[in-house]
Amino acid sequence: MDFSLPYTNEQETFRKEVRSWLAENVPSDLKDPVDPRDFTIELNERWREVHKELGKKGWLYPTFPKEYGGGGLTGDHETIITEEMNRAGVPENFTSGNTLPPMQVWGSDEQKQKFLKPIVTGEKTVWNKLTEPNGGADLANVQGTAVKDGDEWVLNGEHVYVSGRGKPGFLLGPMKTDPDAPRHRNLGYFIIPVPDWNPDTGSTGLDGLSIYEMNLINGHDQHNIVLNDVRIPGDNLFGGETQGWQVAGTTMESEHGGRGKAFPIDTPVENLVEHLGDENSDGTTVGSDPVLQQSAMTAVMESHVQNVLLRRVFWMYQNKHEISWHSGVANVHGRESSLRIESRVREVYGPHALLNSHDPDAPHGGQHEVNARNRAGQNHAGGSTNIGKVVLARRIGISRTIERPAPTPSTASA
């Protein structure tokens, strides 16, 4: 089956424009390292300059409205831009993708201009601060507090495993605003400015706010955040004072696959297919072994299935359809199939798959070793696979609880 997308002459002309612009505006020595542990603040600042130039053209967030810094373009344009950025080795913006939908849905026009626009244009990045030390994947069990004091909110709490590359400009997430109210009716959703984070000391330029890197198996892109009497303006609240759980629903809708992907990329599988043509010491190819060939092709088929699932959700999102179980299927399948694919990669490559990016003999520059470490924590990221299965069960009607999707930028504007 041919999964390729046909493009019109007009779209191919746009592709040439994007490809030419990237060739002219991305320095030849600027590369995203294979291993995230080698990513530095200096690299972040250099890529930020590229992202800001992409933002000026509306290409950083192509389908976002122009009034908020986006390109006002179609999903087809986004697909082409994503394809060409991947081809040129240009990473996407370092903002956590699921932080933007709650701002779009729940933010006032003033808040969108103040917070959303500088993110969409690449001036700022924002990280989700969700997981707490004692909460695990139970996002409703927020212990951090927000207390109103005149025109300000005073925040206290702690978060762990907060994902993000480079330096954040904002942090976004729920805090408990009413300790006496029941679950799901006791939270507010706040955005916190981070003026100037110093990774060496943890200081941020905002009194009481500290951010520390966590050196984990998948690198140092996870963070421990401590809030000690942090004061923020009253209008840094999205939604009502006790609507935080509803706002979080929009975040989770995105995190659980609710937007899909215009151009799903599966680099491990692409590398695996390429490796089948490599020669063994006896002159035969790796793919001539029927067992390894079958294992590799099983991985390819699983990858194609995930590709179709993600593109279906992306098409539904762009056409303003309500996305119910569709994103849940993509979410759960993606989590589980990526682990199976990683196992098959090791079957085909053998121990060489675990050589890291600093070993000259590492296949594909050590990409497989990095992917293996990332997959080790994948079942726990974004609420865990089990939670994904619970959400899916509720959407298809086989749970004791029936659940409707939270509002998204697509459905809220439909």
PyMOL commands that set and color helices and strands:
alter all, ss='L'
color gray80, all
select helices_A, chain A and resi 9-25+36-38+41-57+66-68+75-88+97-106+109-120+234-236+244-255+267-275+286-288+290-318+325-354+363-376+378-396+409-412
alter helices_A, ss='H'
color red, helices_A
select strands_A, chain A and resi 126-128+145-149+152-163+170-176+187-193+209-216+219-233+237-238
alter strands_A, ss='S'
color yellow, strands_A
deselect
rebuild
show_as cartoon
